[in-house]
Amino acid sequence: MTGGDEASWTQVWEQLQVLFWLYAGHLGQRLSPLNVASMLALCLALWLIWRPAKGFLPWLFPARVYRNPSFWLDLKLYLLNWVIGLFITLNYVAIATGTAVAIASLLGTAPPSPEARTPLLSALIVFLAADVTLYWYHRLHHDRPVLWSIHALHHSAEEMSPITAFRHHPLYSILGVLFFAVLVGLAQGLAVSLITGSVDVATIAGTNLFGAILNLGTANLRHSHIWLRYPNWLEHILISPAQHQAHHSVEPRHYNRNYGEVLAIWDWMFGTLYITKADEVIRFGLGDAEGAPVPQRHPTFRAAMIEPIARARRVLLKLGPGPEK
């Protein structure tokens, strides 16, 4: 290993330590002081612009959301997944970066031109590779019945709050981060190798970390009752909080739409984009083919732990799941 490689991996290790202690000390990235402060500042600005009839705190924390059993289940799942995440939070960056470096080193080719070696281009390629992989990873959880059996727990939330982002079965959290990290690493390694022909460990790791903290203010609003949409042209490029809320809707027009994490261009490119409207009323939860809400499958923590596994087992045995979407 050369001195340059050792220096790059030292940088990666330092970045991973920062990420770990940020996670451990602040109950996860989304509830870090910077994320919460950014969200509160954005919400205050929206409240001042929109001037709703309610005061700021009742508008931001409505009783119908935060006294709902759905929120309390979210909270329990959040705490469980925080404990799990405390031990696996480094895996995404570490595994994705290591896989990318291995693939790029194995398939490394001469770059098409000297300009292609710029760190900015490499960072852009790494980011795009990760984002398109996340699009397909998310889409597969809706298209494949056995994966949907596990992912449906996330969509069964009947009210949305920022911690609904953590409403996942532990199996999804543990296997998902490992599997997705490998896919991202493969995509990033291939992209870097075939397009730039150079491997910069620190650039790959740094870009993965950048992706983990992108959208400070709006990330928490994606799972919330606050309807924040972008202009139509921008919703063709970036996924707005409103677009992700539509993704959680029981309305048939919203089914299988807006899988993107950061960029909407993948939904646009692959025919799954839904552009929101200013006056839409969203009902969250699981619905049938006609859009009628189905009975809550996960009313308790115990049900949330057992039902997804039992449903996945029925799918594998070809007994079939229900028609919920």
C-alpha positions in Angstrom: 0.0 0.0 0.0 1.4 3.4 -1.0 1.7 6.4 1.3 -1.1 8.1 -0.6 -3.5 5.1 -0.1 -2.7 5.1 3.6 -3.4 8.8 3.9 -6.8 8.3 2.0 -7.9 5.5 4.3 -6.8 7.5 7.3 -9.2 10.3 6.1 -12.0 7.7 5.7 -11.5 6.4 9.2 -11.6 9.9 10.6 -14.8 10.6 8.7 -16.4 7.3 10.0 -15.6 8.2 13.6 -17.3 11.6 13.2 -20.3 9.9 11.7 -20.5 7.3 14.5 -20.2 9.8 17.3 -22.7 12.1 15.6 -25.1 9.2 15.5 -24.5 7.9 19.0 -24.6 11.3 20.6 -27.7 12.7 19.0 -30.1 9.7 18.5 -29.3 9.5 14.8 -28.6 11.8 12.0 -32.2 13.1 11.5 -32.4 14.1 15.2 -29.0 15.7 15.3 -29.1 19.3 16.5 -28.2 20.6 13.1 -31.0 18.7 11.4 -33.6 19.7 14.0 -32.5 23.3 14.0 -32.7 23.4 10.2 -36.1 21.9 10.2 -37.4 24.2 12.9 -36.0 27.3 11.1 -37.7 26.2 7.8 -41.0 25.5 9.5 -41.0 28.8 11.3 -40.4 30.5 7.9 -43.2 28.6 6.3 -45.5 29.4 9.3 -44.7 33.1 8.9 -45.4 33.0 5.1 -48.5 30.9 5.2 -50.0 32.4 8.4 -52.2 29.4 9.4 -55.0 30.0 12.0 -53.1 28.0 14.6 -50.2 29.2 16.7 -46.7 27.9 15.7 -46.4 25.1 18.1 -49.9 23.7 17.7 -49.4 23.9 13.9 -46.0 22.2 14.1 -47.1 19.5 16.6 -50.8 18.8 16.0 -52.5 16.6 18.6 -54.0 14.4 15.9 -50.5 13.3 14.9 -48.6 13.2 18.2 -51.4 11.6 20.2 -52.2 9.0 17.6 -51.3 5.3 18.3 -49.5 5.3 15.0 -47.0 7.9 16.3 -46.3 5.9 19.5 -45.6 2.8 17.4 -43.2 4.9 15.3 -41.5 6.0 18.5 -41.0 2.4 19.7 -39.7 1.3 16.3 -37.4 4.3 16.2 -35.8 3.5 19.6 -35.4 -0.2 18.5 -33.8 0.8 15.2 -31.6 3.4 16.9 -30.1 0.7 19.0 -29.6 -1.5 16.0 -28.3 1.5 13.9 -25.8 2.4 16.6 -23.9 -0.8 15.7 -24.5 -0.8 11.9 -24.4 3.0 11.1 -20.8 2.7 9.8 -21.6 -0.2 7.5 -23.2 1.8 4.7 -20.2 4.2 4.3 -17.6 1.5 5.0 -19.0 -1.3 2.9 -20.1 1.0 0.0 -16.7 2.7 0.0 -14.7 -0.6 0.2 -16.8 -2.3 -2.5 -16.5 0.7 -4.8 -12.7 0.9 -4.3 -12.3 -2.9 -4.9 -14.4 -2.8 -8.1 -12.8 0.3 -9.5 -9.3 -1.1 -8.8 -10.2 -4.4 -10.5 -11.8 -2.8 -13.6 -9.7 0.4 -13.6 -9.0 1.8 -17.1 -7.3 4.8 -18.4 -9.6 7.9 -18.3 -11.0 9.2 -21.6 -9.3 12.5 -21.0 -7.2 14.3 -18.3 -10.2 16.5 -17.4 -12.2 13.4 -16.3 -10.0 13.0 -13.3 -11.3 16.2 -11.5 -12.5 15.5 -7.9 -15.8 17.3 -8.7 -16.7 15.0 -11.5 -15.8 12.0 -9.5 -17.9 13.2 -6.6 -20.9 13.8 -9.0 -20.5 10.3 -10.5 -20.4 8.7 -7.1 -23.5 10.7 -5.9 -25.5 9.8 -9.0 -24.6 6.2 -8.8 -25.8 6.0 -5.2 -29.0 7.9 -5.9 -30.1 5.8 -8.9 -29.3 2.6 -6.9 -31.5 3.8 -4.0 -34.3 4.5 -6.5 -34.2 0.9 -7.8 -33.7 -0.5 -4.3 -36.8 1.3 -3.1 -38.8 0.4 -6.2 -38.0 -3.3 -5.8 -39.5 -3.2 -2.3 -42.8 -2.2 -3.9 -42.6 -4.5 -6.9 -41.6 -7.7 -5.2 -44.3 -9.2 -2.9 -41.8 -10.7 -0.4 -40.0 -7.4 0.0 -43.2 -5.5 0.2 -44.3 -7.8 3.0 -41.5 -6.3 5.1 -41.6 -2.7 3.7 -45.4 -2.4 4.2 -44.8 -1.7 7.9 -43.3 1.6 6.9 -46.3 2.5 4.8 -48.9 1.4 7.4 -48.3 4.7 9.3 -51.7 6.5 9.4 -50.1 9.8 10.6 -46.7 11.1 9.6 -44.0 12.5 11.8 -40.2 12.8 11.3 -39.6 9.6 13.2 -41.9 7.7 10.7 -38.7 7.5 8.6 -37.5 4.9 11.2 -40.8 2.9 11.1 -39.1 -0.2 9.7 -38.8 -3.8 10.8 -35.4 -4.6 12.2 -34.9 -7.1 9.4 -35.2 -4.3 6.9 -32.8 -2.2 8.9 -30.1 -4.8 9.3 -30.2 -6.6 6.0 -31.2 -3.5 4.0 -28.2 -1.4 5.0 -25.8 -4.2 4.2 -27.4 -5.1 0.9 -27.9 -1.6 -0.3 -24.3 -0.6 0.7 -23.0 -3.4 -1.6 -25.2 -2.3 -4.5 -24.1 1.3 -4.0 -20.5 0.3 -3.9 -20.8 -1.8 -7.1 -22.5 1.0 -8.9 -20.0 3.6 -7.7 -17.0 1.4 -8.5 -18.2 0.7 -12.0 -19.0 4.3 -12.6 -15.7 5.6 -11.4 -13.7 2.9 -13.2 -15.5 3.3 -16.6 -15.9 7.1 -16.6 -13.0 8.6 -14.8 -10.5 5.6 -14.6 -9.2 6.8 -11.2 -9.8 5.8 -7.6 -9.9 8.3 -4.8 -10.9 6.6 -1.6 -11.5 9.9 0.3 -13.6 11.3 -2.5 -15.9 8.2 -2.6 -16.2 8.1 1.2 -16.7 11.9 1.5 -19.4 11.8 -1.2 -21.2 9.0 0.6 -21.1 11.0 3.9 -22.3 14.1 2.0 -25.3 12.1 0.7 -26.1 11.0 4.3 -26.5 14.6 5.5 -28.1 16.1 2.4 -31.4 18.0 2.7 -31.0 19.0 6.3 -34.1 21.1 6.5 -36.5 19.1 4.2 -35.5 15.5 5.1 -37.6 15.6 8.3 -40.6 17.2 6.4 -40.8 14.2 4.0 -42.5 12.3 6.8 -44.7 15.0 8.3 -48.1 16.6 8.0 -46.6 19.8 6.4 -47.3 19.9 2.7 -44.3 21.5 1.2 -44.1 21.2 -2.6 -41.7 22.6 -5.1 -42.5 24.4 -8.4 -43.5 21.9 -11.2 -40.2 22.2 -13.0 -38.2 21.6 -9.8 -40.3 18.5 -8.9 -39.0 17.0 -12.1 -35.5 17.3 -10.7 -35.7 17.0 -6.9 -38.1 15.0 -4.7 -40.0 17.5 -2.6 -41.5 16.6 0.9 -44.9 16.7 -0.7 -43.9 14.2 -3.4 -42.7 11.7 -0.8 -45.9 12.2 1.2 -47.9 11.4 -1.9 -45.8 8.2 -2.1 -47.3 7.2 1.3 -50.9 8.0 0.1 -53.7 5.5 -0.1 -55.1 7.3 -3.2 -54.7 5.0 -6.3 -53.3 7.9 -8.4 -50.3 8.0 -6.0 -49.6 4.3 -6.0 -46.1 3.2 -7.1 -44.9 6.8 -7.6 -42.0 8.9 -6.4 -39.5 6.3 -5.3 -36.5 8.7 -5.5 -34.5 9.7 -2.4 -32.9 13.0 -3.6 -33.4 13.3 -7.3 -36.7 13.0 -9.1 -35.0 12.5 -12.5 -35.0 8.8 -12.0 -38.8 8.7 -11.5 -39.1 11.0 -14.5 -36.9 8.8 -16.6 -38.5 5.5 -15.6 -42.1 6.6 -15.7 -42.9 6.7 -12.0 -43.0 10.5 -11.4 -45.9 12.2 -9.8 -46.0 16.0 -9.7 -48.0 17.3 -6.7 -50.7 19.9 -6.7 -51.1 22.8 -4.2 -54.5 21.7 -2.8 -54.1 17.9 -2.4 -55.5 16.2 0.7 -53.4 13.2 1.6 -54.6 10.1 3.5 -51.8 8.1 4.8 -51.6 4.3 5.3 -52.3 1.2 3.3 -55.1 1.0 0.9 -56.8 -1.5 -1.5 -56.9 -1.2 -5.3 -59.8 1.2 -5.1 -58.1 3.4 -2.5 -60.1 2.4 0.5 -58.0 2.2 3.7 -57.5 -1.3 5.0 -57.5 -2.2 8.7 -54.3 -1.5 10.5 -52.1 -4.5 10.3 -49.6 -3.2 12.9 -51.6 -1.8 15.8 -49.1 -2.9 18.4 -45.3 -3.3 18.7 -45.7 -7.1 18.8 -47.8 -7.1 15.6 -45.2 -4.9 13.9 -42.5 -7.5 14.8 -44.4 -10.6 13.9 -46.8 -9.8 11.0 -44.2 -8.8 8.4 -42.3 -12.0 8.9 -45.5 -14.1 8.8 -46.7 -12.3 5.6 -43.3 -12.8 4.0 -43.4 -16.5 4.8 -46.9 -16.8 3.2 -45.5 -15.2 0.1 -42.6 -17.5 -0.1 -45.0 -20.5 0.4 -47.1 -19.0 -2.4 -50.1 -18.5 -0.2 -50.1 -14.8 -1.2 -50.4 -11.5 0.7 -53.4 -9.3 0.8 -54.1 -6.7 -1.9 -52.9 -3.7 0.1 -50.6 -1.2 -1.5 
